[in-house]
Amino acid sequence: MIERLAFVTVYVEDQDDALDFYTNTLGFVPHEDTEVAPGVRWVTVSPWAQAEVAIALEKPHDEFHGPETAARMRAQIGNSTPWAYVVHDCRGTVEQLAEANVTIRQQPAERLFGLEAVIEDLYGNPLVLVEPDEDDAE
């Protein structure tokens, strides 16, 4: 049986730019930055309070992944699955990110489970911010 989630992948055009955005703009923590083949890096970050789940910032490479697979990967840049992240002040977080020129796709809105907003990373990949109702809080 499946035991646990290890990492998720977000395809990016430039790993240095993505690493800067996720760490300096969103406040994520860098974990790994390893060359796995000539010119190919394994770069991971995670939310500061959840180091056990990594987000791999992966750049497609024709030579490493193969041209067809790399092309499919590149087509997913900006179209990744939206992952939901817990925040304790959704409105304040969105205001702070807007001041940092982060694209706000959806302003904070009340939902059945709490307050929800959607932002984009620098490639248009969606990130859902959720402030759970007190009854639903962890």
C-alpha positions as CSV (number, residue, x, y, z in Angstrom):
1,M,0.0,0.0,0.0
2,I,1.0,3.6,-0.5
3,E,2.6,4.8,2.7
4,R,3.3,8.6,2.3
5,L,3.9,11.5,-0.1
6,A,7.7,12.1,-0.6
7,F,7.7,15.0,-3.0
8,V,5.8,16.8,-5.8
9,T,7.3,18.2,-8.9
10,V,6.8,21.7,-10.4
11,Y,8.3,22.1,-13.8
12,V,10.1,25.4,-14.2
13,E,12.1,27.2,-17.0
14,D,15.0,28.3,-14.7
15,Q,15.9,26.6,-11.5
16,D,17.8,29.6,-10.1
17,D,14.9,31.9,-10.7
18,A,12.4,29.4,-9.2
19,L,14.6,28.8,-6.2
20,D,14.9,32.5,-5.6
21,F,11.1,33.0,-5.9
22,Y,10.2,30.0,-3.7
23,T,12.7,30.8,-0.9
24,N,12.9,34.6,-0.9
25,T,9.4,35.5,-2.0
26,L,7.3,32.7,-0.5
27,G,9.6,31.9,2.4
28,F,10.1,28.2,1.6
29,V,13.3,26.5,2.8
30,P,15.8,25.1,0.3
31,H,16.8,21.5,0.9
32,E,18.7,19.9,-2.0
33,D,20.6,21.3,-4.9
34,T,22.6,18.5,-6.4
35,E,23.9,18.0,-9.9
36,V,22.6,14.6,-11.0
37,A,24.1,14.6,-14.5
38,P,26.1,17.2,-16.4
39,G,24.0,20.4,-16.4
40,V,21.0,18.7,-14.7
41,R,20.2,19.6,-11.1
42,W,17.8,18.1,-8.5
43,V,16.5,21.2,-6.6
44,T,14.0,20.9,-3.7
45,V,12.3,23.3,-1.3
46,S,9.6,22.9,1.3
47,P,7.3,25.1,3.4
48,W,9.2,26.2,6.5
49,A,7.0,24.2,8.8
50,Q,6.9,21.0,6.8
51,A,10.3,19.7,5.8
52,E,9.2,16.2,5.2
53,V,7.4,17.0,2.0
54,A,9.6,18.4,-0.7
55,I,8.7,20.4,-3.8
56,A,11.1,19.5,-6.7
57,L,11.8,22.5,-9.0
58,E,12.6,20.5,-12.1
59,K,13.8,21.9,-15.4
60,P,13.1,19.7,-18.4
61,H,16.3,18.6,-20.3
62,D,16.2,17.0,-23.8
63,E,19.5,15.2,-23.1
64,F,18.5,13.8,-19.7
65,H,14.7,13.2,-20.1
66,G,14.6,12.6,-23.9
67,P,13.2,15.1,-26.4
68,E,9.6,13.8,-26.3
69,T,9.4,13.6,-22.5
70,A,11.1,17.0,-22.0
71,A,8.6,18.5,-24.5
72,R,5.7,17.1,-22.5
73,M,7.3,18.4,-19.3
74,R,7.8,21.9,-20.8
75,A,4.1,22.0,-21.9
76,Q,3.2,21.6,-18.2
77,I,5.1,24.7,-17.1
78,G,2.5,27.1,-15.7
79,N,-0.1,24.3,-15.7
80,S,0.8,22.3,-12.7
81,T,-1.7,20.8,-10.3
82,P,-2.7,23.3,-7.7
83,W,-1.3,22.4,-4.3
84,A,-3.0,23.9,-1.2
85,Y,-0.8,25.4,1.6
86,V,-2.0,26.4,5.0
87,V,-1.6,30.0,6.1
88,H,-2.7,31.6,9.4
89,D,-3.6,35.0,7.9
90,C,-4.8,34.5,4.3
91,R,-5.7,38.2,3.7
92,G,-2.4,39.4,5.2
93,T,-0.4,36.9,3.3
94,V,-2.0,37.9,0.0
95,E,-1.4,41.6,0.7
96,Q,2.3,40.9,1.5
97,L,2.7,38.8,-1.7
98,A,0.9,41.4,-3.8
99,E,3.4,44.0,-2.6
100,A,6.2,41.6,-3.7
101,N,4.5,41.6,-7.2
102,V,3.2,38.0,-6.9
103,T,0.2,37.5,-9.2
104,I,-3.0,37.0,-7.3
105,R,-5.3,34.8,-9.3
106,Q,-8.1,34.8,-6.7
107,Q,-8.5,37.2,-3.8
108,P,-9.3,35.6,-0.4
109,A,-12.8,34.2,-0.4
110,E,-14.9,32.4,2.2
111,R,-15.3,28.7,1.6
112,L,-16.9,25.9,3.6
113,F,-13.6,25.0,5.1
114,G,-12.3,28.6,5.7
115,L,-10.7,31.4,3.7
116,E,-9.0,30.6,0.3
117,A,-6.9,32.5,-2.1
118,V,-4.9,31.5,-5.2
119,I,-1.6,32.9,-6.3
120,E,0.8,32.1,-9.1
121,D,4.5,31.3,-9.0
122,L,6.7,33.1,-11.6
123,Y,5.7,30.7,-14.3
124,G,1.9,30.8,-13.7
125,N,1.7,27.6,-11.6
126,P,-1.2,28.0,-9.1
127,L,-0.7,27.8,-5.4
128,V,-3.8,27.7,-3.2
129,L,-3.6,29.4,0.2
130,V,-6.0,28.2,2.8
131,E,-6.7,29.6,6.2
132,P,-8.8,26.9,7.8
133,D,-11.8,27.7,10.0
134,E,-10.9,27.4,13.7
135,D,-12.9,24.2,13.8
136,D,-10.9,22.8,10.9
137,A,-7.4,24.1,12.0
138,E,-4.7,21.6,12.6
